[in-house]
Amino acid sequence: MKQRRYDIDWLRVIAMLGVFVMHSTRFFCTEDWQLKVPAAQQSDILGLLRGFLLSVWLMPLFFLVAGFAARYSLKHRTVGQYLVERVKRILVPLYTVGMFILVVPQNYFDDFTHGRTSATFWQWLPSYYLTLPARVFSLKDYRDPVNLVPYSFSGHLWFLQLLFIILLLTLPLFLLLESARGRRLIDRLAGWCARAGGLFLLVVPLAVFEVALRWLPVTAERTWADFLWYAGFFVIGYIIAMDQRFTESIKRHSWVCLALWILLFFGVGGLFTIALGYDTDPGHGFSLLFVLWRITQSIISYSAVMFIMSLAAKYLNFTNRFLTYANEAVLPFFLFHQTIIQIAGWFVLPLGMANILKWLIIVAVSFPLTLGLYEVCVRHIGFMRFLFGMAPQKKQATAQ
């Protein structure tokens, strides 16, 4: 039996910490969110730095790690067992504590910030539950792939919705890859990727998806371009798990990936946005600049993900008590964190102080509170572990 890939566990934990940092800064950037500081206090520079340091790799890495885990899960389970396990881990928390508790404050903040309500939270709350059945069973916009799992406002839990759709639709492909013909294909692909520069063959389908769909007008928060983008990383994660040569190639290309990440983000990105005045947001039509930028953006994100994977593969393939604890806590922490951050922000943002002080207070309050809720309300309670997608707690061996 192959040794457990502890570097993948570390990547999951690192990505979760990165998402916490990213969400705690969203109050202060210019992009829209459920809660914001006044426009005059928002920072484009912060958005640029966050984009370079976090946004280009965080969610792609989450989906890649999920694809890696899917391969190991399918190796030790039948297809039926795999699907049941995924339902327990993803859909149970999504449609219980997620829908009925965790996204409720976020939904209120979104309505309040965007002028859809001026009521207090407690005045608004009954309307959430009274209208929930109609919103849950509404499939009015198929241009938004998240709506394939009917849930009209999911906050940060869109990740779970999209992940479940992706794992369902990619399952036939994975079963094909596990066949004799599929394994021959993976063997050939691993051989190509083992050559100098061969690792970047895997970025080709990502770039194709981007060029094919990102020019269309954006009509939903999560588009079919997003679906294929994240599905691509999910499949790449599964493929990497099938042959150790992919990981060896990732480690050899480490510094090339870092160079591409930095040079393309600031060099080509600066050329497009500053020198050429090109709007890099999706949905502005098809052009040569669009094609070049989407290919560049694909290489940037892919290179960032591969560089971070290379560091983990080189230096983090070990375990300790912290990793054991943190790896189990990742999903409940993810479920709790954005709601706690926003509740903290609701009280902190109106304070008359610099943004950096507001951010430090929000982090200092929300991080331990999130961990505390997990520790007190979830970790040691069997029913709550089930609702938060966790396996039953292992019983401690009794002394003989």
C-alpha positions in Angstrom: 0.0 0.0 0.0 1.3 3.5 -0.9 2.2 5.8 2.0 -0.3 8.6 2.7 0.6 11.8 0.9 0.8 14.1 3.9 1.8 17.0 1.7 -1.7 17.0 0.2 -3.1 17.2 3.8 -0.8 20.2 4.4 -2.0 21.8 1.2 -5.6 21.4 2.3 -4.8 23.1 5.6 -2.7 25.9 4.0 -5.5 26.6 1.5 -8.0 26.9 4.3 -5.8 29.4 6.1 -5.4 31.3 2.9 -9.2 31.4 2.3 -9.6 32.7 5.9 -7.1 35.5 5.2 -8.6 36.3 1.8 -12.2 36.5 3.2 -11.0 38.7 6.1 -9.7 41.3 3.7 -12.7 41.4 1.4 -14.3 44.2 3.5 -11.5 46.5 2.3 -11.1 45.7 -1.5 -13.1 47.3 -4.3 -14.9 44.1 -5.4 -18.4 43.6 -4.2 -19.2 41.5 -1.1 -21.9 41.1 1.6 -20.2 43.7 3.8 -17.9 46.6 2.8 -16.2 49.6 4.3 -17.3 52.9 2.5 -16.1 53.2 -1.1 -13.6 55.9 -0.1 -11.9 53.5 2.2 -11.6 50.6 -0.3 -8.2 49.8 -1.8 -7.3 48.7 -5.4 -3.8 48.1 -4.2 -5.0 45.6 -1.6 -7.0 43.9 -4.3 -4.0 43.6 -6.5 -1.8 42.2 -3.7 -4.4 39.8 -2.7 -4.9 38.7 -6.3 -1.2 38.0 -6.7 -0.6 36.3 -3.3 -3.9 34.4 -2.9 -6.7 34.6 -5.5 -4.8 33.1 -8.4 -4.2 29.8 -6.6 -6.5 29.4 -3.7 -9.7 28.0 -5.2 -7.9 26.1 -8.0 -5.8 24.4 -5.3 -8.9 23.5 -3.3 -10.4 21.8 -6.3 -7.1 20.1 -7.3 -6.6 18.7 -3.8 -10.3 17.5 -3.8 -9.5 15.7 -7.1 -6.4 14.1 -5.6 -8.5 12.9 -2.6 -11.2 11.6 -5.0 -8.7 9.2 -6.5 -7.6 7.8 -3.2 -11.3 7.5 -2.1 -12.2 5.6 -5.2 -9.3 3.3 -4.8 -10.6 2.0 -1.5 -14.4 2.2 -2.1 -16.9 1.0 -4.6 -18.6 3.6 -6.7 -21.7 3.4 -4.5 -19.6 3.8 -1.3 -17.8 6.7 -2.9 -21.0 8.5 -3.7 -22.5 7.9 -0.3 -19.4 9.1 1.4 -19.4 12.3 -0.7 -23.1 12.9 0.0 -22.3 12.7 3.8 -19.3 15.0 3.5 -20.7 17.6 1.2 -24.5 17.6 0.9 -25.4 16.9 4.5 -23.6 20.0 5.9 -24.7 22.1 2.9 -28.4 21.4 3.3 -28.6 21.2 7.1 -26.4 23.6 9.1 -25.3 25.4 6.0 -28.7 26.4 4.6 -30.6 26.7 7.9 -27.9 28.4 10.0 -24.6 29.4 8.6 -25.5 31.4 5.5 -28.5 33.1 7.2 -26.5 36.0 8.6 -24.6 36.4 5.3 -27.9 36.5 3.4 -29.1 39.3 5.8 -25.8 41.3 5.4 -26.1 41.0 1.6 -29.7 42.2 1.6 -28.9 45.1 4.0 -25.7 46.2 2.1 -27.5 46.2 -1.2 -30.6 48.0 -0.1 -33.0 45.1 -0.3 -33.9 45.5 3.4 -33.6 48.1 6.1 -35.0 45.9 8.9 -33.0 44.6 11.8 -31.8 41.0 11.6 -34.5 39.7 13.9 -37.2 41.5 11.9 -35.8 40.1 8.6 -35.2 36.6 9.8 -38.8 35.2 9.4 -38.8 36.2 5.7 -35.7 34.0 5.1 -37.4 30.8 6.3 -40.8 31.7 4.9 -39.4 32.1 1.4 -36.8 29.3 1.7 -38.9 26.5 0.1 -39.5 28.6 -3.1 -35.9 29.5 -3.3 -34.6 26.0 -2.7 -36.7 24.5 -5.4 -36.1 27.3 -7.9 -34.1 26.4 -11.0 -34.7 29.6 -12.9 -31.3 30.3 -14.2 -29.4 27.4 -15.8 -26.7 29.7 -16.9 -25.5 29.5 -13.3 -24.1 25.9 -12.7 -24.5 26.3 -9.0 -28.3 26.4 -9.6 -28.1 22.8 -10.8 -28.1 22.1 -7.0 -31.1 24.4 -6.1 -30.0 26.8 -3.4 -30.5 30.5 -4.2 -28.0 32.1 -1.7 -25.2 29.9 -0.5 -22.5 32.4 0.5 -19.1 30.8 0.6 -20.8 27.3 0.4 -21.0 27.6 -3.4 -17.7 25.7 -3.2 -19.5 22.6 -1.9 -22.3 22.9 -4.4 -20.0 23.2 -7.3 -17.7 20.5 -6.0 -20.5 18.0 -5.7 -21.7 18.7 -9.3 -18.2 18.3 -10.6 -17.5 15.0 -8.8 -20.7 13.6 -10.2 -20.0 14.6 -13.8 -16.4 13.6 -13.7 -17.0 10.1 -12.2 -17.5 8.4 -15.7 -14.2 9.9 -16.8 -12.4 8.7 -13.7 -13.8 5.2 -14.2 -12.5 5.3 -17.8 -9.1 6.4 -16.6 -8.9 3.5 -14.2 -9.5 1.0 -17.0 -6.6 -0.7 -18.8 -6.9 1.7 -21.7 -7.1 4.7 -19.4 -4.0 3.6 -17.5 -2.1 3.3 -20.7 -3.1 6.9 -21.5 -2.0 8.1 -18.1 1.3 6.2 -18.4 1.9 8.0 -21.7 0.9 11.4 -20.3 3.1 10.9 -17.3 6.0 10.1 -19.6 5.4 13.4 -21.6 5.1 15.4 -18.4 8.4 14.0 -17.1 10.3 15.8 -19.9 11.5 19.4 -19.6 8.5 21.7 -19.9 6.1 18.7 -20.3 4.3 19.6 -17.1 2.6 22.5 -18.9 0.7 20.1 -21.2 -1.9 20.0 -18.4 -2.6 23.7 -18.7 -3.8 23.3 -22.3 -7.4 22.3 -21.5 -7.6 25.0 -18.9 -6.7 27.6 -21.5 -9.1 26.1 -24.0 -12.0 26.4 -21.5 -11.1 30.0 -20.7 -10.8 31.1 -24.4 -14.0 29.2 -25.3 -16.3 30.7 -22.7 -14.9 33.7 -20.9 -15.8 36.1 -23.7 -19.6 35.5 -23.1 -21.5 38.1 -21.1 -21.5 37.4 -17.4 -25.1 36.7 -16.4 -24.5 34.9 -13.0 -22.1 34.9 -10.1 -20.8 31.4 -11.1 -20.8 30.8 -14.8 -20.2 27.7 -16.9 -16.7 29.0 -17.5 -16.1 28.8 -13.8 -17.5 25.3 -13.7 -15.1 24.0 -16.4 -12.2 26.0 -14.9 -12.6 24.3 -11.5 -13.5 20.9 -13.0 -10.2 21.1 -15.0 -8.2 21.5 -11.8 -10.3 18.7 -10.1 -9.4 16.3 -13.0 -5.7 17.4 -12.9 -5.6 16.6 -9.2 -7.0 13.1 -9.9 -4.5 12.5 -12.7 -1.5 13.7 -10.6 -2.5 11.1 -8.0 -2.4 8.3 -10.5 1.4 8.4 -11.2 4.3 9.6 -9.1 6.0 10.9 -12.1 3.7 13.9 -12.2 4.8 14.9 -8.7 8.4 14.5 -9.6 7.9 16.7 -12.6 6.2 19.3 -10.4 9.2 19.4 -8.1 11.6 19.8 -10.9 9.7 22.7 -12.4 9.3 24.5 -9.1 11.3 27.6 -9.9 10.1 27.8 -13.5 6.6 27.9 -12.2 7.5 30.7 -9.7 9.1 32.7 -12.4 6.1 32.4 -14.7 3.7 33.3 -11.9 5.6 36.5 -11.0 6.7 37.6 -14.5 3.3 37.0 -16.2 1.2 38.4 -13.4 3.1 41.7 -13.2 4.8 41.9 -16.6 2.0 40.8 -19.0 -0.7 41.8 -16.6 0.7 45.2 -16.3 1.1 45.5 -20.1 -2.5 44.6 -20.7 -4.1 46.7 -17.9 -1.8 49.8 -17.8 -0.1 50.1 -21.2 -3.0 48.7 -23.4 -5.8 49.7 -21.1 -7.4 46.3 -21.5 -10.3 45.3 -19.2 -9.3 41.8 -18.0 -12.7 41.1 -16.4 -14.6 38.4 -18.3 -17.6 39.0 -20.5 -16.3 41.8 -22.8 -16.4 39.9 -26.1 -13.9 38.0 -28.3 -10.7 39.5 -29.5 -7.0 38.8 -30.0 -6.2 40.5 -26.7 -8.9 38.4 -25.0 -7.3 35.2 -26.3 -3.8 36.2 -25.3 -4.9 37.3 -21.8 -6.9 34.2 -21.1 -4.0 32.0 -22.1 -1.7 34.1 -19.9 -4.1 34.0 -17.0 -4.4 30.2 -17.2 -0.6 29.8 -17.1 -0.4 32.2 -14.1 -2.9 30.3 -12.0 -1.6 26.9 -13.1 2.0 27.9 -12.4 1.1 29.3 -9.0 -0.7 26.1 -8.0 2.2 23.9 -9.3 4.8 26.0 -7.4 2.9 25.7 -4.1 2.5 22.0 -4.7 6.2 21.6 -5.4 7.1 23.2 -2.1 4.7 20.9 -0.2 6.0 17.8 -2.0 9.6 18.8 -1.2 9.2 19.9 2.4 5.8 18.9 3.9 5.5 15.2 3.3 5.4 14.4 7.0 2.8 14.4 9.8 2.6 15.6 13.4 -0.1 16.3 16.0 -1.0 19.7 14.5 -1.6 18.3 11.0 -3.8 15.5 12.5 -5.9 18.0 14.3 -6.0 20.6 11.5 -6.8 18.2 8.7 -9.8 16.9 10.6 -10.9 20.5 11.4 -10.7 21.9 7.9 -14.3 21.2 6.8 -16.0 22.5 9.9 -13.6 25.5 10.0 -14.5 26.2 6.4 -18.2 26.0 7.1 -18.0 28.4 10.1 -15.3 30.8 9.1 -17.0 33.3 6.6 -20.1 33.7 8.7 -18.0 34.4 11.9 -15.8 36.9 9.9 -18.8 38.8 8.7 -20.5 38.9 12.1 -17.2 40.3 13.5 -17.0 42.8 10.6 -20.6 43.9 11.2 -19.5 45.3 14.6 -16.0 46.4 13.8 -16.4 48.1 10.4 -18.3 51.2 11.8 -15.6 51.9 14.3 -13.5 55.1 13.6 -10.1 53.6 13.0 -7.7 52.7 10.2 -8.5 49.7 8.1 -5.4 47.8 9.2 -6.6 48.0 12.8 -10.1 46.9 11.8 -8.7 43.9 10.0 -6.5 42.9 12.9 -9.4 43.1 15.3 -11.6 41.0 13.0 -8.9 38.4 12.6 -8.1 38.4 16.4 -11.8 37.8 17.1 -13.0 35.5 14.3 -10.1 33.0 14.2 -10.3 31.8 17.8 -14.0 32.0 17.8 -14.2 29.8 14.7 -11.9 27.3 16.2 -13.7 27.5 19.5 -17.1 26.7 17.9 -15.6 23.7 16.2 -14.0 22.5 19.4 -17.0 23.0 21.7 -20.0 22.5 19.4 -18.7 19.9 16.8 -15.6 18.0 17.5 -16.7 15.8 20.4 -20.4 15.5 19.6 -21.3 12.6 17.3 -24.5 14.1 15.8 -22.8 17.4 15.1 -19.9 15.7 13.5 -22.3 14.1 11.1 -24.0 17.4 10.3 -20.6 19.0 9.6 -19.5 16.2 7.2 -17.1 14.5 9.6 -16.5 10.8 10.1 -17.4 9.3 13.5 -14.9 10.0 16.2 -12.4 7.2 16.7 -12.6 5.6 20.1 -9.5 5.8 22.1 -7.9 2.4 22.7 -8.4 1.2 26.3 -5.4 0.1 28.3 -5.1 -3.6 28.8 
